[in-house]
Amino acid sequence: MNLEELTVKVVENEQRSKSNTKRLDELAHQQEEMSKMLQIMFGIKEAIKNIKEDLCETKADVKKLTEQPGKKWAKVVETVIVVAVSAVIGFVLRGIV
């Protein structure tokens, strides 16, 4: 190879090197962006987990609240039955005495 051919090869090599450097820089930038997106996704995952836990707690609280009126009604019915039975027993005992 003569000097002119070597010069051409060196120039081609430098151009290829610049092109490769540019491509590597672009890939590095894309990799950084993907890492940022991954961190955001992990944050979203954690937020969804917390929302799910809060939702479960809220559902349990709502269930307790909806059961309370039923419990109160059952207690009222029980009290009415006890009063009625007591009255009947009282009248029966009065008739015997």
Rosetta blueprint (number, residue, H / E / L):
1 M L
2 N L
3 L H
4 E H
5 E H
6 L H
7 T H
8 V H
9 K H
10 V H
11 V H
12 E H
13 N H
14 E H
15 Q H
16 R H
17 S H
18 K H
19 S H
20 N H
21 T H
22 K H
23 R H
24 L H
25 D H
26 E H
27 L H
28 A H
29 H H
30 Q H
31 Q H
32 E H
33 E H
34 M H
35 S H
36 K H
37 M H
38 L H
39 Q H
40 I H
41 M H
42 F H
43 G H
44 I H
45 K H
46 E H
47 A H
48 I H
49 K H
50 N H
51 I H
52 K H
53 E H
54 D H
55 L H
56 C H
57 E H
58 T H
59 K H
60 A H
61 D H
62 V H
63 K H
64 K H
65 L H
66 T H
67 E H
68 Q H
69 P H
70 G H
71 K H
72 K H
73 W H
74 A H
75 K H
76 V H
77 V H
78 E H
79 T H
80 V H
81 I H
82 V H
83 V H
84 A H
85 V H
86 S H
87 A H
88 V H
89 I H
90 G H
91 F H
92 V H
93 L H
94 R H
95 G H
96 I H
97 V L
